[in-house]
Amino acid sequence: MSGIDIVRINRIIELIERRGLDFVQNMLNTREESPETLAGIFASKEALGKHLGSGINKNILENSIILKDEKGKPSIIFGKKKYELSISHDGDYAIAIVTGKGGIMVDKDLIKLLPGRPSNANKATFGRLGIVAGQKGMIGCAKISSRAAMRAGAGYVYLFSEEENKTSLEICLDEEIIMGREDLLFFCTIDALAVGPGIGYSSEEYMKKLFSYIAERNIRTVLDADGLYYLKKFGNVGINQLIITPHPMEAARLLSKDVSYIMKNRLKSAEEISQKYSCDVIIKGEGSLVYNKNGDYYINESGNNGLATAGTGDVLTGIIGAFLANGCDTYRAGKLGVYFHGLSADIMAQKISKRAMIASDIIEGLKYVFMEEDYA
């Protein structure tokens, strides 16, 4: 289905004469001044309304934006989607045609923020990520976080889990290197760590040793899920490069406050957590908030409610871990992690329903989210 609209340029001139240029610019959400250009913009927004089947409305007028690429080809952006657009002029008329299902709009600034991939790279170039996940019988979270890390571009993924899990994990995982979790404490070639998914609350002695191991070696680390229980219990024991990813309930536990406090004061809560535990923090949820120790913050705009399902937090942990292994600092890894995690959900929502989405679908979507990088 296409949307086509024709606007007489004199109609725009008459409107400017009656109501003023500012009125027309504000109505169309543009600073353009030429009646010919304004007629093209008006026609484009009318065509978009026809293409969507809604007709022109205030939302489309105010929130759709026309952009041009490096070659001058226009497109129209509405919500998170980009539609193909053709604008032409014939005498006193501007003609606009909108086509396409509406591709996902990718944030080019975040594409540029991705760590480079040199042509002469090898596996070690992209880093060795260690993942500590899965108490006895809890292999799902270990599998999910490891798969996500591989898809997000880690060079190596070493999965450290309970000895009893090793056989099952070796059957279901191909590229990852499966080891017992005690092996990590004698392992020296780790660039980054992702710790927490499914490790349970009965590993105090091991976690004390692990926290000391991380601090002594100054390893870039993302801590999530059950790992946050031990952070609250022990505090930060000198881990310098740490990012944590609590959802609102976990954030409330870290601050010994109610969830309602976190929801009403997300930025303040992130600051308090960051100061208390000397770390960068992501408060997950709609518009995930990434906050660093310097007071900088980023609010994510990608993603949808398909992410509200078990295991998607483990996917995020694996993605952030991969970026840490690539060499990103914790704040940069956090920003990239939440954005591409959400972008994957947006892409998969075009293939399956949000209701049916599960964590492994988000991993599947990671195959597509970085394609723009190859053409940047």
C-alpha positions in Angstrom: 0.0 0.0 0.0 1.2 3.5 -0.9 0.1 6.9 0.3 0.0 9.6 -2.3 -0.8 13.3 -1.8 -0.8 16.5 -3.9 -0.6 19.9 -2.3 -1.0 23.2 -4.3 1.9 25.5 -3.5 -0.4 28.5 -3.6 -2.4 27.0 -0.8 0.7 27.2 1.4 1.4 30.8 0.3 -2.2 31.8 1.2 -1.9 30.1 4.6 1.4 32.0 5.3 -0.3 35.3 4.3 -3.3 34.6 6.6 -1.6 33.0 9.6 2.1 33.8 9.3 5.2 31.7 8.5 5.7 30.7 12.2 2.2 29.2 12.3 3.0 27.0 9.2 6.4 26.0 10.5 5.1 25.1 13.9 2.2 23.1 12.4 4.6 21.1 10.3 7.4 20.9 12.9 10.0 22.4 10.6 12.2 25.5 10.2 12.0 25.5 6.4 10.8 28.8 4.8 10.3 28.2 1.1 6.6 27.7 0.2 7.6 25.0 -2.3 9.5 23.0 0.4 6.7 23.5 2.9 4.2 22.2 0.4 6.3 19.1 -0.1 6.5 18.6 3.6 2.7 19.0 4.0 2.1 16.6 1.1 4.5 14.1 2.7 2.7 14.1 6.0 -0.6 13.8 4.3 0.7 10.9 2.3 2.0 9.2 5.4 -1.4 9.5 7.0 -3.0 7.8 3.9 -0.3 5.1 3.9 -1.0 4.3 7.6 -4.7 4.4 7.0 -5.2 6.9 9.8 -5.4 10.1 7.7 -3.6 13.3 8.7 -3.8 14.1 12.4 -2.0 16.2 15.0 0.3 13.4 16.0 1.6 12.9 12.4 1.9 16.7 11.8 3.9 17.3 15.0 5.9 14.1 15.3 6.8 12.9 11.8 10.2 14.2 10.5 11.6 14.3 7.0 15.3 13.5 6.7 17.7 13.2 3.8 20.6 10.8 3.6 24.1 11.6 2.3 22.9 11.4 -1.3 19.9 13.6 -0.7 17.3 10.8 -0.8 14.4 11.7 1.6 12.6 9.4 4.1 10.0 10.2 6.6 10.4 9.1 10.2 7.4 8.5 12.5 7.8 6.9 15.9 10.6 4.4 15.6 10.0 3.7 11.9 11.4 5.0 8.7 9.3 5.1 5.5 10.4 5.5 1.9 9.5 8.9 0.6 9.5 10.5 -2.8 8.8 14.3 -3.2 8.5 16.0 -6.6 7.2 19.4 -7.9 5.1 20.0 -11.0 4.2 23.6 -11.7 2.1 24.8 -8.8 1.9 21.4 -7.1 4.0 19.3 -4.7 3.6 15.6 -4.9 4.6 13.1 -2.2 4.5 9.3 -2.2 5.1 7.2 0.9 5.8 3.5 0.5 7.1 0.5 2.5 6.2 -1.2 5.8 8.3 1.1 7.8 11.8 0.0 8.7 13.3 0.3 12.1 15.1 3.6 12.7 18.7 2.9 13.8 20.5 5.5 16.0 23.6 6.3 13.9 25.4 7.9 16.9 25.2 4.5 18.7 26.4 2.7 15.6 29.4 5.0 15.7 29.9 4.2 19.4 30.4 0.5 18.6 34.0 -0.7 19.2 35.8 -1.1 15.9 36.3 -4.3 14.0 39.7 -4.1 12.1 40.0 -6.1 8.9 43.1 -8.0 10.3 41.3 -8.9 13.6 41.5 -12.3 15.2 39.5 -13.8 18.1 41.6 -12.2 20.8 41.0 -8.8 19.2 37.4 -8.9 20.4 38.2 -10.1 23.9 37.8 -13.0 26.3 34.6 -12.8 28.3 34.1 -15.0 31.3 30.5 -15.6 32.4 29.7 -16.9 35.9 26.2 -18.3 35.7 24.0 -21.2 36.7 23.8 -23.0 40.0 23.1 -26.7 39.9 20.3 -27.4 37.5 20.0 -23.8 36.4 21.5 -24.1 32.9 18.9 -21.9 31.1 20.2 -18.5 32.3 23.8 -19.7 31.7 23.0 -20.7 28.1 21.0 -17.5 27.3 23.7 -15.1 28.6 26.5 -17.0 26.8 24.6 -17.2 23.5 23.8 -13.5 23.7 27.5 -12.6 24.3 28.6 -14.6 21.3 26.0 -12.9 19.1 27.1 -9.5 20.4 30.6 -10.0 19.2 32.8 -11.4 22.0 35.9 -13.1 20.6 35.8 -15.9 23.2 33.1 -16.8 25.8 34.2 -18.9 28.8 31.2 -20.1 30.7 32.0 -20.9 34.4 29.2 -22.9 35.9 28.6 -25.7 38.5 30.4 -28.9 37.8 27.0 -30.7 37.6 26.0 -28.5 34.8 28.9 -29.0 32.5 27.7 -32.0 30.6 24.3 -30.5 29.8 25.9 -27.2 28.8 28.4 -29.0 26.5 25.5 -30.7 24.7 23.5 -27.5 24.1 26.4 -25.0 23.4 28.8 -25.2 20.6 31.1 -22.2 20.4 31.4 -21.4 24.1 34.1 -23.0 26.3 32.5 -24.7 29.3 34.4 -24.8 32.6 33.7 -25.4 36.3 33.2 -22.2 38.2 36.2 -22.8 40.5 38.4 -22.9 37.5 37.9 -19.1 37.0 39.9 -18.3 40.2 43.0 -19.8 38.5 42.3 -18.3 35.1 44.5 -15.4 34.0 43.4 -14.6 30.5 40.0 -12.9 31.0 39.3 -9.4 29.7 35.8 -9.0 31.2 33.3 -10.8 33.4 29.5 -11.1 33.5 28.4 -12.4 36.8 25.1 -13.3 38.3 22.5 -15.1 36.2 21.1 -18.0 38.2 24.0 -18.4 40.6 21.7 -18.6 43.6 22.1 -17.3 47.2 24.2 -20.1 48.7 27.6 -19.4 47.3 29.0 -16.8 49.8 32.4 -18.3 50.1 32.9 -18.5 46.4 31.5 -15.1 45.7 33.9 -13.5 48.3 36.8 -15.1 46.5 35.4 -14.0 43.1 34.9 -10.4 44.2 38.5 -10.3 45.5 39.7 -11.9 42.2 37.9 -9.2 40.2 39.2 -6.3 42.3 42.9 -7.6 42.3 42.9 -7.9 38.5 40.9 -4.8 37.8 38.5 -6.7 35.5 35.7 -4.9 33.7 32.6 -6.5 35.1 28.8 -6.5 34.7 26.9 -7.8 37.7 23.3 -8.8 37.5 20.5 -11.0 39.0 21.6 -13.1 41.9 25.0 -11.3 41.8 23.3 -8.2 43.2 22.4 -10.1 46.4 26.1 -10.5 47.1 26.9 -6.9 46.2 24.4 -5.8 48.9 25.8 -8.3 51.3 29.5 -7.6 50.8 29.5 -4.1 49.4 31.9 -3.1 46.6 35.3 -4.6 47.8 37.4 -2.5 45.5 36.0 -3.4 42.1 36.9 -0.3 40.1 35.3 -1.1 36.7 31.8 -2.3 37.6 28.3 -1.9 36.1 25.2 -3.4 37.6 21.8 -3.9 36.0 19.0 -4.1 38.6 15.3 -4.0 37.7 13.3 -1.7 40.0 12.7 -4.4 42.7 16.4 -5.2 42.8 17.2 -1.5 42.9 14.9 -1.1 45.9 16.7 -4.0 47.7 20.0 -2.4 47.1 18.8 0.9 48.7 16.6 -0.8 51.3 13.7 1.2 50.0 10.3 0.6 48.4 9.8 -0.1 44.7 7.5 3.0 44.6 10.4 5.2 45.6 12.6 3.8 42.7 9.8 4.3 40.2 9.1 7.9 41.3 12.8 8.8 41.6 14.7 6.8 39.0 17.5 9.3 38.4 18.0 10.0 42.1 17.9 6.2 42.8 20.5 5.6 40.2 22.7 8.3 41.7 22.3 6.8 45.2 23.1 3.3 44.1 26.1 4.5 42.1 27.5 6.4 45.1 26.7 3.6 47.6 28.3 0.8 45.6 30.9 2.9 43.6 29.7 1.6 40.2 27.8 2.5 37.1 24.2 1.4 37.1 21.4 0.6 34.7 17.8 0.7 36.2 16.0 -1.5 33.7 12.5 -1.0 32.5 10.7 1.2 29.9 13.3 3.8 29.0 16.1 2.0 30.8 18.3 4.5 32.6 22.1 4.2 32.4 24.1 6.2 35.0 27.8 6.5 35.6 29.9 7.5 38.6 30.6 11.0 37.1 26.9 11.8 37.0 26.4 11.3 33.3 23.2 9.5 32.2 21.5 8.1 29.2 17.8 7.2 28.8 17.2 4.4 26.2 14.4 4.7 23.7 14.6 1.3 22.0 12.6 -1.8 23.0 9.0 -2.7 23.7 6.9 -4.8 26.1 8.0 -8.0 24.4 11.0 -7.8 26.7 8.8 -8.4 29.7 9.5 -12.1 29.8 11.9 -14.4 31.7 15.5 -14.4 30.5 15.7 -11.1 28.7 17.8 -9.7 31.6 20.3 -12.5 31.1 20.4 -11.6 27.4 21.3 -8.0 28.3 24.0 -9.2 30.7 25.6 -11.2 27.9 25.5 -8.3 25.5 27.0 -5.9 27.9 29.7 -8.4 28.8 30.6 -8.8 25.1 31.1 -5.0 24.8 33.2 -5.0 27.9 35.3 -7.8 26.4 35.7 -5.7 23.2 37.3 -3.0 25.3 34.5 -0.6 26.1 34.4 1.1 29.5 31.4 0.2 31.7 29.2 3.3 30.8 29.8 2.9 27.0 29.0 -0.8 27.3 25.9 -0.1 29.2 24.6 2.4 26.7 25.3 0.1 23.8 23.9 -2.9 25.6 20.5 -1.4 26.4 20.1 0.1 23.0 20.9 -2.9 20.9 19.0 -5.2 23.3 15.9 -3.1 22.8 16.5 -2.7 19.0 16.6 -6.5 18.7 13.2 -6.6 20.4 11.9 -3.9 18.0 13.1 -5.9 15.0 11.7 -9.2 16.2 8.3 -7.5 16.9 8.0 -7.1 13.1 8.5 -10.8 12.7 6.5 -12.2 15.6 4.0 -10.8 18.1 5.2 -9.0 21.2 3.0 -11.4 23.2 4.8 -14.4 21.9 8.3 -13.0 22.2 10.8 -15.0 24.4 14.4 -14.4 25.4 15.9 -16.6 22.7 14.1 -14.4 20.1 16.1 -11.4 21.3 19.3 -13.4 20.7 18.0 -14.3 17.3 17.4 -10.6 16.6 21.0 -9.8 17.4 21.9 -11.2 14.0 20.3 -8.2 12.4 20.9 -5.2 14.8 24.5 -4.6 13.8 24.0 -4.8 10.0 24.0 -1.0 9.8 27.6 -1.1 11.1 28.8 -3.0 8.1 27.6 -0.1 5.8 28.7 2.8 8.1 
